[in-house]
Amino acid sequence: HCIDMILTAVFRVLWVLPLYLISRLLNVFWYQEIADLVYKSVRRARSRSPTSSVSELIADIIYSVIVQCVFLVQASLAGLVPVLGYPLQVVHMALVYSLYAFEYVWMNQGQGVVRRVALMHYNWAYFSGYGMIMSVVISCADSYFMGVCLFSLMFPVLIVSSHHSSPQTKVKCFPPAPSSDPAFS
């Protein structure tokens, strides 16, 4: 029994984990290629950089990753709330998936990260609905790896549809989501 556990662990570390990491890395490039092709097809334009220098672009990407990490931590914490935790977590993950999908559009349009987060903030109802189907399906997965597989299959559809959608950018249909972030004050 002990030898089986050791062999299983070694197999996962030496075979499954590297394949998983390689597939995740390839998915990043695949998603970007899908987003660029759809953007060129739909908008009939080349993508624009949101910044004028490489250092500003790197700073924008780092800030974006930090925002995404904060969203994920918030989603995890929402899941801990008694009784309402699961629905709150599903809604929050819907927002995360929407942010992931629309970032490809907004980056191609040259919008900075502060503008992208503000769009999510003021149109939270639209974006929570936009990512809801994916969030519900993934939340029903039997395992983490099944969830990752579902994400990998469904996310390209979200990317393509985000390029064809028209979220409100000026009209605020709902009050902004509560925030203590001074960027929204």
Solvent accessible surface area in square Angstrom, and as a share of the most:
residue,aa,sasa,rsa
1,H,175,0.78
2,C,84,0.50
3,I,123,0.62
4,D,91,0.47
5,M,115,0.52
6,I,97,0.49
7,L,109,0.54
8,T,60,0.35
9,A,53,0.41
10,V,68,0.39
11,F,111,0.46
12,R,150,0.55
13,V,89,0.51
14,L,126,0.63
15,W,143,0.50
16,V,48,0.28
17,L,81,0.41
18,P,51,0.32
19,L,86,0.43
20,Y,40,0.15
21,L,99,0.49
22,I,95,0.48
23,S,49,0.31
24,R,89,0.33
25,L,104,0.52
26,L,109,0.54
27,N,23,0.12
28,V,86,0.50
29,F,128,0.53
30,W,116,0.41
31,Y,12,0.05
32,Q,74,0.33
33,E,102,0.46
34,I,28,0.14
35,A,0,0.00
36,D,40,0.21
37,L,107,0.53
38,V,22,0.13
39,Y,6,0.02
40,K,102,0.43
41,S,65,0.42
42,V,46,0.26
43,R,85,0.31
44,R,200,0.73
45,A,48,0.37
46,R,201,0.73
47,S,54,0.35
48,R,151,0.55
49,S,72,0.46
50,P,31,0.19
51,T,34,0.20
52,S,109,0.71
53,S,49,0.32
54,V,109,0.62
55,S,79,0.51
56,E,84,0.38
57,L,56,0.28
58,I,91,0.46
59,A,58,0.45
60,D,12,0.06
61,I,81,0.41
62,I,96,0.49
63,Y,84,0.32
64,S,8,0.05
65,V,78,0.45
66,I,93,0.47
67,V,19,0.11
68,Q,36,0.16
69,C,68,0.41
70,V,73,0.42
71,F,31,0.13
72,L,68,0.34
73,V,87,0.50
74,Q,83,0.37
75,A,1,0.01
76,S,64,0.41
77,L,104,0.52
78,A,17,0.13
79,G,28,0.27
80,L,136,0.68
81,V,62,0.36
82,P,110,0.69
83,V,145,0.84
84,L,106,0.53
85,G,2,0.02
86,Y,122,0.47
87,P,66,0.42
88,L,79,0.39
89,Q,59,0.26
90,V,12,0.07
91,V,57,0.33
92,H,34,0.15
93,M,40,0.18
94,A,0,0.00
95,L,23,0.12
96,V,0,0.00
97,Y,16,0.06
98,S,0,0.00
99,L,1,0.01
100,Y,46,0.17
101,A,0,0.00
102,F,2,0.01
103,E,20,0.09
104,Y,37,0.14
105,V,3,0.02
106,W,8,0.03
107,M,48,0.22
108,N,8,0.04
109,Q,41,0.18
110,G,22,0.21
111,Q,40,0.18
112,G,29,0.28
113,V,10,0.06
114,V,87,0.50
115,R,103,0.38
116,R,1,0.00
117,V,20,0.11
118,A,22,0.17
119,L,6,0.03
120,M,6,0.03
121,H,21,0.09
122,Y,55,0.21
123,N,12,0.06
124,W,85,0.30
125,A,23,0.18
126,Y,82,0.31
127,F,1,0.00
128,S,11,0.07
129,G,47,0.45
130,Y,44,0.17
131,G,0,0.00
132,M,54,0.24
133,I,132,0.67
134,M,2,0.01
135,S,3,0.02
136,V,67,0.38
137,V,56,0.32
138,I,27,0.14
139,S,46,0.29
140,C,91,0.54
141,A,26,0.20
142,D,141,0.73
143,S,60,0.38
144,Y,146,0.55
145,F,105,0.44
146,M,96,0.43
147,G,8,0.08
148,V,19,0.11
149,C,71,0.43
150,L,43,0.21
151,F,26,0.11
152,S,20,0.13
153,L,132,0.66
154,M,44,0.20
155,F,4,0.02
156,P,16,0.10
157,V,103,0.59
158,L,20,0.10
159,I,0,0.00
160,V,56,0.32
161,S,43,0.28
162,S,1,0.00
163,H,0,0.00
164,H,119,0.53
165,S,26,0.17
166,S,100,0.64
167,P,21,0.13
168,Q,83,0.37
169,T,64,0.37
170,K,175,0.74
171,V,92,0.53
172,K,122,0.52
173,C,83,0.50
174,F,100,0.42
175,P,101,0.64
176,P,60,0.38
177,A,29,0.22
178,P,137,0.86
179,S,60,0.39
180,S,116,0.75
181,D,54,0.28
182,P,111,0.70
183,A,58,0.45
184,F,35,0.15
185,S,132,0.85
